[in-house]
Amino acid sequence: MTGTINEYSAKLINEILPAASQEAVEKMIDESMNVLKQKKVNGQVLVNFVENMVAELEQFSPMNKDAQQWSNIKLSKIIFHRIWLQFTVIV
């Protein structure tokens, strides 16, 4: 991971949108969270990252995306919401 958290989230979204399968989306998100944890990113920064990812994903409209992209967006929101719930249990 290089750059800011915002740049990293933008890059991740750009990778999620064209993903060919749900498994690919899950793998990308898992890998991104693992990278952030390996870099010893502060817990609150991780929470902010997850919240920002959900907020960014919420900005997309199904009218502007194809079926696969919209499916990837919806799945990503679900996964990030689950991650956020894990953080709230820990804190």
DSSP file (Angstrom, degrees, kcal/mol; ACC not computed):
  #  RESIDUE AA STRUCTURE BP1 BP2  ACC     N-H-->O    O-->H-N    N-H-->O    O-->H-N    TCO  KAPPA ALPHA  PHI   PSI    X-CA   Y-CA   Z-CA
    1    1 A M              0   0    0      0, 0.0     2,-0.3     0, 0.0     4,-0.1   0.000 360.0 360.0 360.0 123.8    0.0    0.0    0.0
    2    2 A T        +     0   0    0      2,-0.1     2,-0.1     3,-0.0     0, 0.0  -0.935 360.0  21.4-125.8 154.5    1.4    3.3   -1.0
    3    3 A G  S    S-     0   0    0     -2,-0.3     2,-0.1     4,-0.1     0, 0.0  -0.431  99.6 -31.4  89.0-166.2   -0.3    6.7   -0.7
    4    4 A T     >  -     0   0    0     -2,-0.1     4,-2.3     1,-0.1     5,-0.1  -0.345  56.2-108.3 -86.8 168.3   -3.1    7.8    1.5
    5    5 A I  H  > S+     0   0    0      1,-0.2     4,-2.6     2,-0.2     5,-0.2   0.886 121.2  54.7 -60.8 -39.4   -6.0    5.8    2.8
    6    6 A N  H  > S+     0   0    0      2,-0.2     4,-2.2     1,-0.2    -1,-0.2   0.901 108.6  47.4 -63.1 -40.5   -8.3    7.7    0.4
    7    7 A E  H  > S+     0   0    0      2,-0.2     4,-2.3     1,-0.2    -1,-0.2   0.894 111.6  51.7 -65.3 -38.8   -6.1    6.8   -2.5
    8    8 A Y  H  X S+     0   0    0     -4,-2.3     4,-2.3     2,-0.2    -2,-0.2   0.903 109.8  48.3 -65.2 -41.4   -6.1    3.2   -1.4
    9    9 A S  H  X S+     0   0    0     -4,-2.6     4,-2.5     2,-0.2    -1,-0.2   0.897 111.1  50.7 -67.4 -39.0   -9.9    3.1   -1.1
   10   10 A A  H  X S+     0   0    0     -4,-2.2     4,-2.1     2,-0.2    -2,-0.2   0.912 111.3  48.7 -62.6 -42.1  -10.3    4.6   -4.6
   11   11 A K  H  X S+     0   0    0     -4,-2.3     4,-1.1     2,-0.2    -2,-0.2   0.909 110.9  50.5 -63.4 -42.4   -7.9    2.0   -6.0
   12   12 A L  H >X S+     0   0    0     -4,-2.3     4,-2.5     1,-0.2     3,-0.5   0.917 109.4  50.1 -64.3 -43.5   -9.8   -0.8   -4.3
   13   13 A I  H 3X S+     0   0    0     -4,-2.5     4,-2.5     1,-0.2    -1,-0.2   0.908 108.0  53.8 -60.9 -41.3  -13.1    0.4   -5.6
   14   14 A N  H 3< S+     0   0    0     -4,-2.1    -1,-0.2     1,-0.2    -2,-0.2   0.751 112.4  45.0 -65.8 -22.9  -11.6    0.6   -9.1
   15   15 A E  H << S+     0   0    0     -4,-1.1     4,-0.3    -3,-0.5    -2,-0.2   0.816 112.2  51.3 -85.1 -35.1  -10.6   -3.1   -8.7
   16   16 A I  H >< S+     0   0    0     -4,-2.5     3,-1.7     1,-0.2    -2,-0.2   0.921  99.0  64.6 -68.2 -44.9  -13.9   -4.2   -7.2
   17   17 A L  T 3< S+     0   0    0     -4,-2.5    55,-0.2     1,-0.3    -1,-0.2   0.878 108.7  36.2 -51.5 -49.1  -16.1   -2.7  -10.0
   18   18 A P  T 3  S+     0   0    0      0, 0.0    -1,-0.3     0, 0.0    -2,-0.2   0.422  84.2 135.5 -88.3   5.9  -14.9   -4.9  -12.8
   19   19 A A    <   -     0   0    0     -3,-1.7    53,-0.1    -4,-0.3    -3,-0.1  -0.210  51.3-143.1 -55.6 142.2  -14.4   -8.1  -10.7
   20   20 A A  S    S+     0   0    0      1,-0.1     2,-0.3    52,-0.0    -1,-0.1   0.618  72.4  18.2 -85.5 -13.7  -15.7  -11.2  -12.5
   21   21 A S  S  > S-     0   0    0      1,-0.1     4,-1.7    51,-0.0     5,-0.1  -0.970  72.8-110.7-152.8 164.7  -17.1  -13.0   -9.5
   22   22 A Q  H  > S+     0   0    0     -2,-0.3     4,-2.7     1,-0.2     5,-0.2   0.870 117.9  57.2 -63.8 -37.3  -18.2  -12.7   -5.9
   23   23 A E  H  > S+     0   0    0      1,-0.2     4,-2.5     2,-0.2    -1,-0.2   0.891 104.7  51.0 -62.2 -39.2  -15.2  -14.7   -4.8
   24   24 A A  H  > S+     0   0    0      2,-0.2     4,-2.4     1,-0.2    -1,-0.2   0.903 110.4  49.1 -65.3 -40.5  -12.9  -12.2   -6.5
   25   25 A V  H  X S+     0   0    0     -4,-1.7     4,-2.3     2,-0.2     5,-0.2   0.944 112.3  47.8 -63.4 -47.9  -14.6   -9.3   -4.6
   26   26 A E  H  X S+     0   0    0     -4,-2.7     4,-2.7     1,-0.2    -2,-0.2   0.908 112.0  50.3 -59.3 -42.7  -14.3  -11.1   -1.3
   27   27 A K  H  X S+     0   0    0     -4,-2.5     4,-2.8     2,-0.2    -1,-0.2   0.909 109.7  50.4 -63.3 -43.3  -10.7  -11.9   -2.0
   28   28 A M  H  X S+     0   0    0     -4,-2.4     4,-2.3     2,-0.2    -1,-0.2   0.920 113.3  45.2 -61.3 -44.2   -9.8   -8.3   -2.9
   29   29 A I  H  X S+     0   0    0     -4,-2.3     4,-2.4     2,-0.2     5,-0.2   0.926 113.7  49.2 -68.0 -43.9  -11.5   -7.0    0.3
   30   30 A D  H  X S+     0   0    0     -4,-2.7     4,-2.4    -5,-0.2    -2,-0.2   0.931 112.9  48.0 -59.4 -45.3   -9.8   -9.6    2.5
   31   31 A E  H  X S+     0   0    0     -4,-2.8     4,-2.4     1,-0.2    -1,-0.2   0.893 110.5  51.4 -63.8 -39.5   -6.4   -8.9    1.0
   32   32 A S  H  X S+     0   0    0     -4,-2.3     4,-2.2    -5,-0.2    -1,-0.2   0.914 111.1  47.1 -66.2 -41.1   -6.9   -5.1    1.4
   33   33 A M  H  X S+     0   0    0     -4,-2.4     4,-2.3     1,-0.2    -1,-0.2   0.895 111.9  51.1 -66.2 -38.9   -7.8   -5.5    5.1
   34   34 A N  H  X S+     0   0    0     -4,-2.4     4,-2.7    -5,-0.2    -2,-0.2   0.900 108.6  51.5 -64.3 -40.3   -4.8   -7.9    5.6
   35   35 A V  H  X S+     0   0    0     -4,-2.4     4,-2.0     2,-0.2    -2,-0.2   0.934 110.8  48.2 -61.1 -46.1   -2.5   -5.3    4.0
   36   36 A L  H  <>S+     0   0    0     -4,-2.2     5,-2.3     1,-0.2    -1,-0.2   0.898 113.3  47.3 -62.8 -40.1   -3.7   -2.6    6.3
   37   37 A K  H ><5S+     0   0    0     -4,-2.3     3,-1.5     1,-0.2    -1,-0.2   0.894 110.5  51.9 -68.5 -39.2   -3.4   -4.8    9.3
   38   38 A Q  H 3<5S+     0   0    0     -4,-2.7    -1,-0.2     1,-0.3    -2,-0.2   0.837 105.7  54.9 -65.3 -31.9    0.2   -5.9    8.3
   39   39 A K  T 3<5S-     0   0    0     -4,-2.0    -1,-0.3    -5,-0.2    -2,-0.2   0.441 115.5-122.5 -78.9   1.6    1.1   -2.2    7.9
   40   40 A K  T < 5 -     0   0    0     -3,-1.5     2,-0.2     1,-0.2    -3,-0.2   0.892  40.6-173.9  57.7  43.4   -0.1   -1.8   11.5
   41   41 A V      < -     0   0    0     -5,-2.3    -1,-0.2     1,-0.1     5,-0.1  -0.503  34.9 -95.1 -68.0 135.6   -2.6    0.8   10.6
   42   42 A N     >  -     0   0    0     -2,-0.2     4,-2.1     1,-0.1     3,-0.2  -0.146  29.5-120.4 -51.9 142.9   -4.3    2.3   13.7
   43   43 A G  H  > S+     0   0    0      1,-0.2     4,-2.2     2,-0.2     5,-0.1   0.875 113.4  50.5 -56.1 -42.5   -7.6    0.7   14.6
   44   44 A Q  H  > S+     0   0    0      1,-0.2     4,-2.6     2,-0.2    -1,-0.2   0.862 108.2  53.2 -67.1 -33.7   -9.5    3.9   14.3
   45   45 A V  H  > S+     0   0    0     -3,-0.2     4,-2.6     2,-0.2    -1,-0.2   0.889 108.1  51.5 -66.1 -38.2   -8.0    4.5   10.9
   46   46 A L  H  X S+     0   0    0     -4,-2.1     4,-2.5     2,-0.2    -2,-0.2   0.928 110.1  48.4 -62.4 -44.9   -9.2    1.0    9.9
   47   47 A V  H  X S+     0   0    0     -4,-2.2     4,-2.8     1,-0.2    -2,-0.2   0.934 112.5  48.6 -60.4 -46.1  -12.7    1.8   11.1
   48   48 A N  H  X S+     0   0    0     -4,-2.6     4,-2.8     1,-0.2    -1,-0.2   0.889 109.8  52.9 -60.8 -40.0  -12.7    5.1    9.2
   49   49 A F  H  X S+     0   0    0     -4,-2.6     4,-2.5     2,-0.2    -2,-0.2   0.938 111.4  45.5 -59.9 -48.1  -11.5    3.2    6.1
   50   50 A V  H  X S+     0   0    0     -4,-2.5     4,-2.3     2,-0.2    -2,-0.2   0.927 114.1  48.2 -63.5 -45.6  -14.3    0.8    6.3
   51   51 A E  H  X S+     0   0    0     -4,-2.8     4,-2.3     1,-0.2    -1,-0.2   0.897 112.7  49.0 -62.1 -40.4  -16.9    3.6    6.9
   52   52 A N  H  X S+     0   0    0     -4,-2.8     4,-2.7    -5,-0.2    -1,-0.2   0.877 108.1  54.0 -67.0 -37.8  -15.5    5.6    4.0
   53   53 A M  H  X S+     0   0    0     -4,-2.5     4,-2.6     2,-0.2    -2,-0.2   0.937 110.4  46.4 -61.1 -46.0  -15.6    2.5    1.7
   54   54 A V  H  X S+     0   0    0     -4,-2.3     4,-2.1     1,-0.2    -2,-0.2   0.931 112.6  50.3 -61.8 -44.8  -19.3    2.1    2.5
   55   55 A A  H  X S+     0   0    0     -4,-2.3     4,-0.7     1,-0.2    -2,-0.2   0.907 112.3  47.1 -60.8 -42.3  -20.0    5.8    2.0
   56   56 A E  H >< S+     0   0    0     -4,-2.7     3,-1.0     1,-0.2     4,-0.3   0.915 112.0  49.7 -65.7 -42.6  -18.2    5.7   -1.3
   57   57 A L  H >< S+     0   0    0     -4,-2.6     3,-1.2     1,-0.3    -1,-0.2   0.828 103.4  61.2 -66.0 -31.0  -20.0    2.6   -2.4
   58   58 A E  H 3< S+     0   0    0     -4,-2.1    -1,-0.3     1,-0.2    -2,-0.2   0.730  92.7  67.7 -66.2 -21.8  -23.3    4.2   -1.4
   59   59 A Q  T << S+     0   0    0     -3,-1.0    -1,-0.2    -4,-0.7    -2,-0.2   0.673  80.6  96.6 -74.2 -17.3  -22.7    6.9   -4.0
   60   60 A F    <   -     0   0    0     -3,-1.2     5,-0.0    -4,-0.3    -3,-0.0  -0.447  63.7-147.1 -77.7 148.0  -23.1    4.6   -6.9
   61   61 A S    >   -     0   0    0     -2,-0.1     3,-1.5     1,-0.1     4,-0.3  -0.915  15.7-135.7-112.9 139.2  -26.4    4.3   -8.8
   62   62 A P  G >  S+     0   0    0      0, 0.0     3,-0.7     0, 0.0     8,-0.1   0.734 104.8  66.5 -64.3 -18.7  -27.7    1.1  -10.4
   63   63 A M  G 3  S+     0   0    0      1,-0.2    -3,-0.0    -3,-0.0     3,-0.0   0.725 103.4  44.3 -72.9 -20.4  -28.6    3.2  -13.4
   64   64 A N  G <  S+     0   0    0     -3,-1.5     2,-0.3     2,-0.1    -1,-0.2   0.364 108.5  64.7-105.7   4.5  -25.0    3.9  -14.1
   65   65 A K  S <  S-     0   0    0     -3,-0.7     2,-0.1    -4,-0.3   -48,-0.0  -0.920  78.0-118.0-128.1 152.0  -23.6    0.4  -13.7
   66   66 A D     >  -     0   0    0     -2,-0.3     4,-2.6     1,-0.1     5,-0.2  -0.308  43.6 -94.0 -78.9 174.3  -24.0   -2.9  -15.4
   67   67 A A  H  > S+     0   0    0      1,-0.2     4,-2.2     2,-0.2     5,-0.2   0.878 124.0  48.2 -60.0 -42.0  -25.4   -5.9  -13.6
   68   68 A Q  H  > S+     0   0    0      2,-0.2     4,-2.4     1,-0.2    -1,-0.2   0.922 112.4  48.3 -66.9 -43.6  -22.0   -7.3  -12.6
   69   69 A Q  H  > S+     0   0    0      2,-0.2     4,-2.3     1,-0.2    -2,-0.2   0.921 112.5  48.8 -62.0 -43.8  -20.7   -4.0  -11.3
   70   70 A W  H  X S+     0   0    0     -4,-2.6     4,-2.5     1,-0.2    -1,-0.2   0.892 110.6  51.0 -65.4 -38.6  -23.9   -3.4   -9.3
   71   71 A S  H  X S+     0   0    0     -4,-2.2     4,-2.5    -5,-0.2    -1,-0.2   0.908 110.4  49.9 -62.1 -42.2  -23.7   -6.9   -7.8
   72   72 A N  H  X S+     0   0    0     -4,-2.4     4,-2.3   -55,-0.2    -2,-0.2   0.886 110.8  49.7 -63.9 -39.7  -20.0   -6.2   -6.8
   73   73 A I  H  X S+     0   0    0     -4,-2.3     4,-2.3     2,-0.2    -2,-0.2   0.940 112.0  47.0 -64.5 -47.9  -21.0   -2.9   -5.2
   74   74 A K  H  X S+     0   0    0     -4,-2.5     4,-2.0     1,-0.2    -2,-0.2   0.920 113.9  47.5 -61.9 -44.8  -23.8   -4.5   -3.2
   75   75 A L  H  X S+     0   0    0     -4,-2.5     4,-2.7     1,-0.2    -1,-0.2   0.908 110.4  52.8 -63.5 -41.4  -21.6   -7.4   -2.1
   76   76 A S  H  X S+     0   0    0     -4,-2.3     4,-2.9     1,-0.2     5,-0.3   0.910 107.7  51.2 -61.2 -42.6  -18.8   -5.0   -1.1
   77   77 A K  H  X S+     0   0    0     -4,-2.3     4,-2.1     1,-0.2    -1,-0.2   0.910 110.9  49.0 -61.3 -41.4  -21.2   -3.0    1.0
   78   78 A I  H  X S+     0   0    0     -4,-2.0     4,-2.2     2,-0.2    -2,-0.2   0.938 113.1  46.5 -62.7 -47.0  -22.3   -6.2    2.8
   79   79 A I  H  X S+     0   0    0     -4,-2.7     4,-2.3     1,-0.2    -2,-0.2   0.928 113.7  47.4 -63.5 -45.9  -18.8   -7.3    3.4
   80   80 A F  H  X S+     0   0    0     -4,-2.9     4,-2.5     1,-0.2    -1,-0.2   0.851 109.6  54.1 -66.4 -32.8  -17.6   -3.9    4.7
   81   81 A H  H  X S+     0   0    0     -4,-2.1     4,-2.3    -5,-0.3    -1,-0.2   0.919 108.8  49.1 -65.4 -41.6  -20.7   -3.7    6.9
   82   82 A R  H  X S+     0   0    0     -4,-2.2     4,-1.8     2,-0.2    -2,-0.2   0.905 111.2  49.4 -62.5 -41.6  -19.8   -7.1    8.5
   83   83 A I  H  X S+     0   0    0     -4,-2.3     4,-1.9     1,-0.2    -2,-0.2   0.930 109.8  51.6 -62.3 -44.5  -16.2   -5.9    9.0
   84   84 A W  H  X S+     0   0    0     -4,-2.5     4,-2.0     1,-0.2    -2,-0.2   0.898 107.2  53.3 -59.9 -41.0  -17.5   -2.7   10.6
   85   85 A L  H  X S+     0   0    0     -4,-2.3     4,-1.5     1,-0.2    -1,-0.2   0.878 106.0  53.5 -62.7 -36.9  -19.7   -4.8   13.0
   86   86 A Q  H  X S+     0   0    0     -4,-1.8     4,-1.7     1,-0.2    -1,-0.2   0.895 108.0  50.6 -64.0 -39.0  -16.6   -6.8   14.0
   87   87 A F  H  X S+     0   0    0     -4,-1.9     4,-2.4     1,-0.2    -2,-0.2   0.892 107.8  52.4 -64.7 -39.6  -14.9   -3.6   14.9
   88   88 A T  H  < S+     0   0    0     -4,-2.0    -1,-0.2     1,-0.2    -2,-0.2   0.815 108.8  50.5 -69.5 -28.3  -17.8   -2.4   17.0
   89   89 A V  H  < S+     0   0    0     -4,-1.5    -1,-0.2    -5,-0.2    -2,-0.2   0.872 112.1  47.8 -72.2 -38.0  -17.8   -5.6   19.0
   90   90 A I  H  <        0   0    0     -4,-1.7    -2,-0.2     1,-0.2    -1,-0.2   0.897 360.0 360.0 -69.6 -41.9  -14.0   -5.3   19.6
   91   91 A V     <        0   0    0     -4,-2.4    -1,-0.2    -5,-0.1    -2,-0.2   0.461 360.0 360.0 -76.3 360.0  -14.2   -1.7   20.7
